[in-house]
């Protein structure tokens, strides 16, 4: 567990906070302002609970059953029952980092003072996170409307000491045992609290925030691999000139072109060796890399704006307003988050596609401008990287299927009370797969491009200093260079880890300066 501490207030939670808690085990503390806001909103809920008039979520049933007024003696049972009944997920377990993000973001909203939850419930949520206890949450169960209901219910079940959870040692045990082992008292839910723990977009938002962090690294990595491929193909860097991108001022395009230009600075390969195969222009996958990479970067920026707005939101139904009213609303609908999750899957698929086209060009002796077929040592005896490109192509094909939007779908639920849903959780789940695949696709291009650059260097040409740094770091990481055929999967796995962990960017930045 990281000793860094994230303080949760009534507002101000950042994407960096989410990543710190979800991925790096940062501790969580409630600010005094949050505790005060929790107590104040609870007084309002308690006052409403004492009145004879029904208030949704406080003294009524839920969803299609909201018309029933619940008597005082049954309300604790009502709150327990909603958690138990809604913890109906199925399928594989969701990753630990996703569950931690889910819990942390629900705590963030609870701490806003708009949910009516008691301070002791919020403190228990923080205690569970700090103990490294992770509820068992399943793949299926959220339609992305009325919140990520089933996933959040499994988390709330753990707070009650019920269901299963994973301890800090990775062992799954009954949640009650884990709470007892860490000195945490299970919560006894009161009016509105069960509902407040379930009614948020926290799962899809957490996955969006982490996908953005991963994609930022992958887009910078893809700028580097595109530059390496351009260099290996003896392309021209003139198309990266700032004045060309200034007349089409999409911000991301200019950033990607600048990244590529800095990687290629000092290259002895670019644009000078076309005597054997003269050409006026490079292929689109080479020449238009900044335009494609840049459009994806701009989409990331828009998605980050949406994520920031959602991080600033208090998503619950009903909510406690500053003037003391408790009002029903539709803020739990996941459409804003679902749309950008789908947008990101689309741009990730297109980035993977253009990476694969450059890899294929590097391997084709008819288009690689003098490189050996498949970058093989002894073509015919050796197959070189032929099947590495097959693997990359299979990943790209899967990416295209994952780009089909989930948010365009809706399926009615709750006896037609919830008759239009966002499917944002599904959009988030497929985006996680797409991000994983994209890292592999970029890694294959990197592996091919560095081998091709080394082959050019062996022929007496001088790669750019940044290219040389990338090659040296990748080889040190366990992905070997040119030579006779060998068991290739370990090399590709090493390249994948190298890209995924940001090592490619770290390898070239001492030469290029910080890349965007």
C-alpha positions as CSV (number, residue, x, y, z in Angstrom):
1,X,0.0,0.0,0.0
2,X,1.3,3.5,-1.0
3,X,1.7,5.8,2.0
4,X,0.3,8.7,0.0
5,X,-3.0,10.0,1.4
6,X,-5.9,11.3,-0.6
7,X,-8.2,13.6,1.4
8,X,-11.8,13.5,0.3
9,X,-13.7,16.7,0.8
10,X,-17.1,17.9,-0.3
11,X,-15.6,18.6,-3.8
12,X,-12.3,18.8,-5.6
13,X,-11.6,15.1,-6.3
14,X,-9.3,14.8,-9.3
15,X,-8.5,12.1,-11.8
16,X,-5.1,11.7,-10.2
17,X,-6.8,11.0,-6.9
18,X,-8.8,8.2,-8.5
19,X,-5.7,6.6,-10.0
20,X,-3.7,6.9,-6.8
21,X,-6.4,5.1,-4.8
22,X,-7.4,2.6,-7.4
23,X,-4.0,1.5,-8.7
24,X,-1.5,2.6,-6.2
25,X,-3.2,1.9,-2.9
26,X,-3.2,5.5,-1.6
27,X,-4.9,5.9,1.8
28,X,-8.2,7.8,2.1
29,X,-9.2,10.3,4.7
30,X,-12.4,12.3,5.1
31,X,-11.9,16.1,5.6
32,X,-13.6,17.8,8.5
33,X,-15.7,19.7,6.0
34,X,-17.0,16.5,4.5
35,X,-17.8,15.1,7.9
36,X,-19.8,18.3,8.7
37,X,-21.6,18.1,5.4
38,X,-22.5,14.5,6.0
39,X,-23.9,15.2,9.4
40,X,-25.9,18.2,8.2
41,X,-27.5,16.3,5.3
42,X,-28.3,13.4,7.6
43,X,-30.3,15.7,9.9
44,X,-32.5,16.6,6.9
45,X,-33.1,13.0,6.1
46,X,-33.9,12.1,9.7
47,X,-36.4,14.9,9.8
48,X,-38.1,13.7,6.7
49,X,-38.2,10.2,7.9
50,X,-40.1,11.3,11.0
51,X,-42.9,12.8,8.9
52,X,-46.0,10.9,7.8
53,X,-45.7,11.9,4.2
54,X,-43.8,9.5,1.9
55,X,-40.5,10.6,0.5
56,X,-38.9,8.5,-2.2
57,X,-35.9,6.5,-1.0
58,X,-36.5,7.5,2.6
59,X,-39.9,6.0,3.3
60,X,-40.9,4.3,0.1
61,X,-39.9,1.4,-2.0
62,X,-37.7,1.8,-5.1
63,X,-38.0,1.9,-8.9
64,X,-41.3,0.4,-10.0
65,X,-42.1,-0.2,-6.3
66,X,-41.8,3.4,-5.3
67,X,-45.6,3.8,-4.7
68,X,-45.5,1.7,-1.5
69,X,-45.1,3.7,1.8
70,X,-42.8,1.8,4.2
71,X,-43.5,1.9,7.9
72,X,-40.8,2.9,10.3
73,X,-40.2,-0.5,11.7
74,X,-39.5,-2.0,8.2
75,X,-37.1,0.7,6.9
76,X,-33.9,-0.8,8.2
77,X,-34.9,-4.1,6.6
78,X,-35.8,-2.2,3.4
79,X,-32.3,-0.7,3.1
80,X,-30.7,-4.1,3.8
81,X,-33.0,-5.8,1.3
82,X,-32.2,-3.4,-1.6
83,X,-28.5,-4.1,-1.2
84,X,-29.0,-7.9,-1.0
85,X,-31.4,-8.1,-3.9
86,X,-29.4,-5.7,-6.1
87,X,-26.1,-7.6,-5.5
88,X,-27.1,-9.9,-8.4
89,X,-24.0,-9.7,-10.6
90,X,-22.8,-12.7,-12.7
91,X,-19.8,-13.6,-14.7
92,X,-16.0,-13.2,-14.1
93,X,-14.7,-11.0,-11.4
94,X,-14.0,-7.4,-12.1
95,X,-10.4,-6.2,-11.7
96,X,-9.3,-5.0,-8.3
97,X,-8.4,-1.5,-9.5
98,X,-11.9,-1.1,-11.0
99,X,-13.5,-2.1,-7.7
100,X,-11.3,0.3,-5.7
101,X,-12.2,3.1,-8.1
102,X,-15.8,2.2,-7.8
103,X,-15.7,2.4,-4.0
104,X,-13.6,5.5,-3.9
105,X,-15.9,7.4,-6.3
106,X,-19.0,6.4,-4.4
107,X,-17.3,7.7,-1.2
108,X,-16.5,10.9,-3.1
109,X,-20.2,11.5,-3.8
110,X,-21.3,10.4,-0.3
111,X,-18.8,13.0,1.2
112,X,-20.4,15.8,-0.9
113,X,-23.2,16.0,1.6
114,X,-25.9,15.6,-1.0
115,X,-26.8,11.9,-0.2
116,X,-28.0,12.0,3.4
117,X,-25.6,9.2,4.5
118,X,-24.3,9.3,8.1
119,X,-20.6,10.1,8.7
120,X,-20.0,6.7,10.2
121,X,-21.0,4.9,7.0
122,X,-18.6,7.1,5.0
123,X,-15.8,6.4,7.4
124,X,-16.4,2.6,7.1
125,X,-16.1,3.0,3.3
126,X,-12.7,4.7,3.8
127,X,-11.7,2.0,6.4
128,X,-12.4,-0.8,3.9
129,X,-10.4,0.9,1.2
130,X,-7.5,1.5,3.6
131,X,-7.5,-2.1,4.8
132,X,-7.1,-3.3,1.2
133,X,-10.4,-5.2,1.2
134,X,-11.8,-5.5,-2.2
135,X,-15.5,-6.7,-2.7
136,X,-16.1,-9.4,-5.3
137,X,-17.8,-7.6,-8.1
138,X,-18.9,-9.4,-11.3
139,X,-18.8,-8.5,-15.0
140,X,-22.5,-8.3,-15.6
141,X,-25.3,-6.5,-13.8
142,X,-25.1,-2.8,-14.7
143,X,-27.2,-1.2,-17.4
144,X,-25.6,2.2,-16.7
145,X,-28.7,3.8,-15.5
146,X,-29.9,4.3,-11.9
147,X,-26.2,4.0,-11.5
148,X,-24.0,0.9,-11.7
149,X,-26.5,-0.9,-9.5
150,X,-25.2,-4.4,-9.2
151,X,-21.5,-3.6,-9.0
152,X,-22.1,-0.9,-6.3
153,X,-24.5,-3.3,-4.5
154,X,-21.7,-5.9,-4.1
155,X,-19.5,-3.2,-2.6
156,X,-22.3,-2.1,-0.2
157,X,-22.8,-5.8,0.8
158,X,-19.2,-5.8,2.0
159,X,-19.8,-2.8,4.2
160,X,-22.7,-4.8,5.8
161,X,-20.3,-7.7,6.4
162,X,-22.0,-9.9,3.9
163,X,-21.0,-11.5,0.6
164,X,-17.4,-12.2,-0.4
165,X,-14.4,-10.0,-0.7
166,X,-10.7,-10.2,-1.4
167,X,-8.2,-9.5,1.4
168,X,-5.0,-7.6,0.9
169,X,-3.2,-10.9,0.5
170,X,-5.4,-11.7,-2.6
171,X,-7.4,-14.4,-0.8
172,X,-11.2,-14.4,-1.2
173,X,-13.0,-14.8,2.1
174,X,-16.4,-14.0,3.6
175,X,-16.6,-10.2,4.0
176,X,-17.6,-10.4,7.6
177,X,-14.4,-12.3,8.4
178,X,-12.2,-9.7,6.6
179,X,-13.9,-6.8,8.4
180,X,-13.4,-8.5,11.8
181,X,-9.8,-9.2,11.0
182,X,-9.2,-5.5,10.4
183,X,-11.3,-4.3,13.3
184,X,-14.0,-2.8,11.1
185,X,-17.6,-2.9,12.4
186,X,-20.2,-3.7,9.7
187,X,-22.7,-0.9,9.1
188,X,-26.4,-1.1,9.9
189,X,-28.0,0.9,7.2
190,X,-30.8,3.4,8.0
191,X,-33.2,5.3,5.8
192,X,-31.9,6.2,2.4
193,X,-28.5,4.8,3.0
194,X,-28.8,1.6,1.0
195,X,-30.1,3.5,-2.0
196,X,-27.4,6.1,-1.7
197,X,-24.7,3.5,-1.8
198,X,-26.0,2.1,-5.1
199,X,-27.1,5.0,-7.2
200,X,-24.0,6.3,-9.1
201,X,-22.0,6.2,-12.3
202,X,-18.9,5.4,-10.3
203,X,-17.9,2.2,-12.1
204,X,-18.0,3.6,-15.6
205,X,-16.4,6.8,-14.5
206,X,-13.6,5.0,-12.7
207,X,-12.9,3.0,-15.9
208,X,-13.0,6.1,-18.0
209,X,-10.4,7.9,-15.8
210,X,-8.0,4.9,-15.9
211,X,-8.5,4.5,-19.6
212,X,-7.6,8.1,-20.2
213,X,-4.4,7.7,-18.2
214,X,-3.4,4.6,-20.2
215,X,-4.3,6.1,-23.5
216,X,-2.3,9.2,-22.9
217,X,0.8,7.0,-22.6
218,X,-0.2,4.9,-25.6
219,X,-0.8,7.9,-27.9
220,X,2.7,9.3,-27.0
221,X,4.1,5.8,-27.6
222,X,2.4,5.6,-30.9
223,X,3.9,9.0,-32.0
224,X,7.3,7.4,-31.3
225,X,6.6,4.2,-33.1
226,X,5.2,6.1,-36.1
227,X,8.5,8.1,-36.2
228,X,10.6,5.0,-36.0
229,X,8.6,3.4,-38.9
230,X,8.9,6.6,-41.0
231,X,12.6,6.5,-40.4
232,X,13.0,2.8,-41.2
233,X,11.0,3.3,-44.4
234,X,13.4,6.1,-45.4
235,X,10.4,8.5,-45.4
236,X,10.5,12.3,-45.3
237,X,10.1,14.3,-42.1
238,X,9.2,17.4,-44.2
239,X,5.5,16.6,-43.7
240,X,6.0,17.2,-39.9
241,X,6.9,20.9,-40.4
242,X,5.1,23.1,-37.9
243,X,3.9,25.5,-40.6
244,X,2.0,22.7,-42.4
245,X,0.1,21.8,-39.2
246,X,-0.5,25.5,-38.3
247,X,-2.8,25.8,-41.3
248,X,-5.0,23.0,-40.1
249,X,-5.0,23.9,-36.4
250,X,-6.4,20.9,-34.7
251,X,-4.4,20.9,-31.4
252,X,-3.7,17.2,-31.2
253,X,-2.4,17.1,-34.8
254,X,0.2,19.7,-34.0
255,X,1.3,17.9,-30.8
256,X,1.8,14.6,-32.6
257,X,3.7,16.1,-35.4
258,X,6.0,17.9,-33.0
259,X,6.6,14.7,-31.0
260,X,7.5,12.8,-34.2
261,X,9.8,15.6,-35.4
262,X,11.7,15.6,-32.1
263,X,12.1,11.8,-32.2
264,X,13.5,12.1,-35.7
265,X,15.9,15.0,-35.0
266,X,19.4,14.2,-36.3
267,X,18.3,11.1,-38.3
268,X,20.5,10.1,-41.2
269,X,17.7,8.1,-42.8
270,X,14.8,10.4,-43.4
271,X,14.3,11.7,-46.9
272,X,17.8,11.2,-48.2
273,X,17.9,7.7,-49.6
274,X,15.3,7.3,-52.3
275,X,17.7,6.7,-55.3
276,X,16.7,3.0,-55.6
277,X,13.0,3.7,-55.2
278,X,12.2,7.4,-55.8
279,X,8.9,8.6,-54.5
280,X,7.2,11.9,-54.3
281,X,5.1,11.1,-51.2
282,X,5.0,8.5,-48.4
283,X,2.0,6.3,-48.0
284,X,-0.9,7.6,-45.9
285,X,-0.1,5.5,-42.9
286,X,3.2,7.2,-42.7
287,X,2.4,10.7,-44.0
288,X,-0.9,11.1,-42.1
289,X,0.2,9.7,-38.7
290,X,-0.1,13.1,-37.0
291,X,-3.6,13.7,-38.4
292,X,-4.8,10.3,-37.1
293,X,-2.9,10.3,-33.8
294,X,-3.9,14.0,-33.3
295,X,-7.6,13.4,-33.9
296,X,-7.4,10.7,-31.2
297,X,-5.6,13.1,-28.9
298,X,-8.4,15.7,-29.3
299,X,-11.0,13.0,-28.5
300,X,-9.0,12.2,-25.3
301,X,-9.2,15.8,-24.4
302,X,-12.9,16.0,-24.8
303,X,-13.4,12.8,-22.8
304,X,-11.3,14.3,-20.0
305,X,-13.6,17.3,-19.9
306,X,-16.6,15.0,-19.5
307,X,-14.7,13.0,-16.8
308,X,-13.9,16.2,-15.0
309,X,-17.5,17.3,-15.0
310,X,-18.6,13.9,-13.7
311,X,-15.9,14.0,-11.0
312,X,-17.4,17.3,-9.9
313,X,-20.9,15.8,-9.7
314,X,-23.0,14.4,-6.9
315,X,-24.9,11.5,-8.5
316,X,-27.7,10.1,-6.4
317,X,-31.5,9.8,-6.4
318,X,-33.0,11.5,-4.5
319,X,-30.5,14.2,-3.5
320,X,-30.3,16.5,-0.6
321,X,-30.2,20.1,-1.8
322,X,-28.6,23.0,0.1
323,X,-32.0,24.5,0.9
324,X,-33.0,21.3,2.7
325,X,-35.2,19.8,-0.1
326,X,-34.8,16.1,-1.0
327,X,-35.7,15.8,-4.7
328,X,-35.8,13.0,-7.2
329,X,-33.9,13.5,-10.4
330,X,-32.3,11.7,-13.4
331,X,-28.7,12.6,-12.8
332,X,-27.8,8.9,-12.5
333,X,-28.2,8.4,-16.2
334,X,-24.9,7.4,-17.7
335,X,-25.2,8.9,-21.2
336,X,-22.5,11.6,-21.0
337,X,-19.9,9.1,-19.7
338,X,-21.1,6.2,-22.0
339,X,-20.8,8.3,-25.1
340,X,-17.1,9.2,-24.5
341,X,-16.3,5.7,-23.5
342,X,-17.5,4.6,-27.0
343,X,-15.7,7.5,-28.7
344,X,-12.5,6.3,-27.1
345,X,-13.0,2.8,-28.3
346,X,-13.4,4.2,-31.9
347,X,-10.2,6.2,-31.9
348,X,-8.3,3.4,-30.2
349,X,-9.4,1.1,-33.0
350,X,-8.3,3.5,-35.7
351,X,-4.9,4.1,-34.0
352,X,-4.4,0.3,-33.9
353,X,-5.4,0.1,-37.5
354,X,-2.8,2.7,-38.7
355,X,-0.1,1.1,-36.6
356,X,-0.8,-2.3,-38.2
357,X,-0.6,-0.8,-41.7
358,X,2.9,0.6,-41.0
359,X,4.0,-2.8,-39.6
360,X,2.8,-4.5,-42.8
361,X,4.6,-2.0,-44.9
362,X,7.9,-2.7,-43.0
363,X,7.6,-6.4,-43.7
364,X,6.7,-6.3,-47.4
365,X,9.8,-6.2,-49.6
366,X,7.8,-4.5,-52.4
367,X,7.0,-1.5,-50.2
368,X,9.8,-1.4,-47.6
369,X,12.4,0.3,-49.8
370,X,15.2,-2.3,-49.5
371,X,14.4,-4.1,-46.2
372,X,14.5,-7.9,-46.3
373,X,11.2,-9.8,-46.6
374,X,9.5,-9.9,-43.2
375,X,12.7,-8.5,-41.7
376,X,14.0,-12.1,-41.7
377,X,17.6,-13.0,-41.3
378,X,17.6,-15.5,-44.2
379,X,14.2,-15.2,-45.9
380,X,12.8,-18.5,-46.8
381,X,14.8,-20.4,-44.2
382,X,13.6,-17.8,-41.7
383,X,10.0,-16.3,-41.5
384,X,11.1,-13.3,-39.5
385,X,8.1,-11.3,-38.2
386,X,5.5,-12.7,-40.6
387,X,3.3,-14.1,-37.8
388,X,3.9,-11.2,-35.5
389,X,1.9,-9.2,-38.0
390,X,-0.8,-11.9,-38.1
391,X,-1.1,-11.4,-34.3
392,X,-1.3,-7.7,-34.7
393,X,-3.9,-8.0,-37.4
394,X,-6.1,-10.3,-35.2
395,X,-5.9,-7.7,-32.5
396,X,-6.9,-4.9,-34.9
397,X,-9.9,-6.9,-36.1
398,X,-11.0,-7.4,-32.5
399,X,-10.5,-3.7,-31.9
400,X,-12.9,-2.9,-34.8
401,X,-15.6,-5.1,-33.2
402,X,-15.0,-3.4,-29.8
403,X,-15.5,0.0,-31.5
404,X,-19.2,-0.8,-32.1
405,X,-20.9,1.6,-29.6
406,X,-22.6,0.2,-26.6
407,X,-24.4,3.5,-25.9
408,X,-26.5,3.2,-29.0
409,X,-28.3,0.3,-27.3
410,X,-30.9,0.4,-24.6
411,X,-33.0,-2.3,-23.0
412,X,-36.0,-1.5,-20.7
413,X,-35.9,-2.7,-17.1
414,X,-37.8,-2.4,-13.8
415,X,-41.3,-3.0,-15.3
416,X,-40.7,-0.2,-17.8
417,X,-39.9,2.4,-15.1
418,X,-36.3,2.4,-16.3
419,X,-37.2,2.3,-20.0
420,X,-34.1,3.9,-21.4
421,X,-30.6,3.1,-20.2
422,X,-27.1,4.1,-21.1
423,X,-25.2,0.8,-21.2
424,X,-22.2,2.9,-20.0
425,X,-20.8,0.0,-17.9
426,X,-20.7,-2.2,-21.0
427,X,-19.0,0.6,-22.9
428,X,-16.4,0.9,-20.2
429,X,-15.8,-2.9,-20.0
430,X,-15.1,-3.1,-23.7
431,X,-12.9,-0.1,-23.7
432,X,-10.7,-1.7,-21.1
433,X,-10.2,-4.6,-23.5
434,X,-9.5,-2.2,-26.4
435,X,-6.9,-0.4,-24.4
436,X,-5.1,-3.7,-23.5
437,X,-5.2,-4.7,-27.2
438,X,-3.9,-1.3,-28.3
439,X,-0.8,-1.6,-26.1
440,X,-0.1,-4.9,-27.8
441,X,-0.6,-3.5,-31.3
442,X,1.8,-0.5,-30.6
443,X,4.3,-3.0,-29.1
444,X,4.3,-5.1,-32.4
445,X,5.0,-2.0,-34.4
446,X,7.7,-0.9,-32.1
447,X,9.3,-4.4,-32.3
448,X,9.2,-4.3,-36.1
449,X,10.3,-0.7,-36.5
450,X,13.3,-1.1,-34.1
451,X,14.4,-4.2,-36.0
452,X,14.2,-2.4,-39.3
453,X,16.1,0.6,-37.9
454,X,18.9,-1.8,-36.7
455,X,19.0,-3.4,-40.2
456,X,19.4,0.1,-41.7
457,X,22.1,0.9,-39.2
458,X,24.0,-2.3,-40.0
459,X,24.0,-1.1,-43.7
460,X,25.8,2.0,-42.7
461,X,23.0,4.5,-42.1
462,X,22.7,6.5,-38.9
463,X,19.4,6.5,-37.0
464,X,18.3,9.5,-34.9
465,X,19.7,9.6,-31.4
466,X,16.2,9.2,-30.0
467,X,15.7,6.1,-32.1
468,X,19.0,4.7,-30.9
469,X,17.9,5.3,-27.3
470,X,14.6,3.5,-28.0
471,X,16.3,0.5,-29.5
472,X,18.9,0.2,-26.7
473,X,16.2,0.4,-24.0
474,X,13.9,-2.2,-25.7
475,X,16.8,-4.6,-26.1
476,X,17.7,-4.1,-22.4
477,X,14.1,-4.9,-21.5
478,X,14.4,-8.4,-23.1
479,X,13.2,-7.9,-26.7
480,X,16.0,-9.1,-28.9
481,X,17.2,-7.6,-32.1
482,X,17.6,-9.0,-35.7
483,X,18.8,-12.5,-36.1
484,X,17.7,-16.0,-37.0
485,X,14.2,-17.1,-36.1
486,X,13.6,-17.8,-32.4
487,X,10.6,-18.3,-30.1
488,X,9.0,-14.9,-30.7
489,X,6.3,-14.7,-28.0
490,X,8.6,-13.7,-25.2
491,X,10.1,-10.9,-27.2
492,X,6.6,-9.6,-28.0
493,X,5.6,-9.9,-24.4
494,X,8.6,-7.9,-23.4
495,X,7.8,-5.2,-25.9
496,X,4.2,-5.1,-24.7
497,X,5.3,-4.5,-21.1
498,X,7.9,-1.9,-22.3
499,X,5.1,0.1,-24.0
500,X,2.4,-0.4,-21.4
501,X,4.5,0.7,-18.5
502,X,5.7,3.9,-20.2
503,X,9.2,2.7,-20.7
504,X,9.3,3.7,-24.4
505,X,8.4,7.3,-23.6
506,X,10.9,7.3,-20.7
507,X,13.6,6.0,-23.0
508,X,13.5,8.7,-25.6
509,X,12.7,11.8,-23.4
510,X,16.3,12.3,-22.2
511,X,17.0,12.9,-25.9
512,X,13.9,14.7,-27.1
513,X,12.9,16.5,-23.9
514,X,9.4,15.9,-22.5
515,X,6.9,14.7,-25.1
516,X,3.2,15.6,-24.9
